[in-house]
Amino acid sequence: MNVIITPSKLTGAVTPPASKSQSHRLVIAAALAQGTSRIGNLSRSEDIDATLDCMAALGARWEAGAITGVSAGRAGEGPLPRLDCRESGSTLRFLIPVALALRGGGVFTGKGRLLRRPMEPYEKLFRDRGIFYQAGEEQIVVKGELKAGNYTLPGDVSSQFITGLLFALPLLDGESELTLTTPLQSAGYVDMTLEALDQFGVRVEKLANGWRIQGPQRPQAGERRAEGDWSQAAFYYAARGLGNPVEIWGMNPDSAQGDRIIRAYAGQLNGTGTVTLDVSQCPDLAPALAVHAALRAGETTHIVGGARLRMKESDRIEAITSELNKLGAQVTQTADSMTIRGVSALNGGETDSHNDHRIAMMLAIAATRSRGPVLIRDAGSVAKSYPHFWEDYQMLGGRIAVSDSQRR
């Protein structure tokens, strides 16, 4: 789907969807629990549906808003389950160790760039332990026995590898330790994992450079509620910074979500002078921060610590730079950063989401300060995390029309 946006001001109040990051974790914990759990405020999206479907492939049941946990069984019984992770990196990386613990492995598939995203930490970790790991263009196959013990991972790779082990290790017989060999990045995401485990009664002991986990522990079923998503709220903070009087409802200021830092970062962008924002702990904020920075007329913004942005659904540093510049912004890039020199308005024009939900939403916010219409190709990519984004955008006064244009 392509959309054409006629520039207009956004006005009113909006409640962002439930946190995708938190929802993944609550769904997995509930699906591992003994009994049936309910998760309130769960916002369905392509990524969350991928996790629900994969947990069903591992033996959980999802119906009428309730999740019944995986039945007890022995790893390795029967054929390997097939798990379609669609384009969800969280689903893939979270569930590889979980599938090993529950079923002795699995066959993982996906689409888009998913199977090309880095997986070396697991590949090395499992092969060192005699677990079969084979990655191809169409699937990843893992097979073997995951045993309790001492595990080490670098802390400066995706925190998703850490989360996967934190979910899997409590399921095993015996004590395990997970040790980080380098400082932890994206600590807020690990905090969300630990919070979800704690909410379901799984105890993890914090150590100086990692965690100790006593097994076996199964999560305990119950009722939980997902919070509003700070990474989605970030786009409305950007809209507000660009002069759109939007109220943002339903957010927890004390959330474990690291992306809650958007409040502080938006405050810096609303000021004057050169601003440097480090996104190493909150990479998903980069598109929203970039569009806000692009319209700080006469001011310079440096977005740094963004190496992992190049390994998302798109190469986000390249996508942010190329698409905002098409509209008349002044963005330059390095391997892990962007420098943005603010302009007073954008020109409008034809853009591409790169099939990346956050790039599509960034361009929608950019359109509110453009002189002419903005065409966004593959605008339906928002379904990955925020299927109702365009409805909310129109509710706030955004003027969009669906276009079949395929011009390049």
Secondary structure, DSSP 8 states (H G I E B T S, - for coil): -EEEEE-----EEE---B-HHHHHHHHHHHHHSBSEEEEET----HHHHHHHHHHHHTT-EEETTEEE------TT-SS--EEE-TT-HHHHHHHHHHHHHHHSEEEEE--TTGGGS--HHHHHHHHHTT-EEEE-SS-EEEES---SSEEEE-TTS-HHHHHHHHHHGGGSSEEEEEEESS--SSHHHHHHHHHHHHHTT--EEEETTEEEEEE----B--EEE--B-HHHHHHHHHHHHTT--EEE-S--TT-S-GGGGHHHHHHHHTSSS-EEEE-TT-GGGHHHHHHHHHTSTT-EEEEE--GGGGGSSS-HHHHHHHHHHHTT--EEE-SS-EEEE--S-B--EEEE-TT-HHHHHHHHHHGGGBSS-EEEETGGGGGGT-TTHHHHHHHTT-EEEEE-----
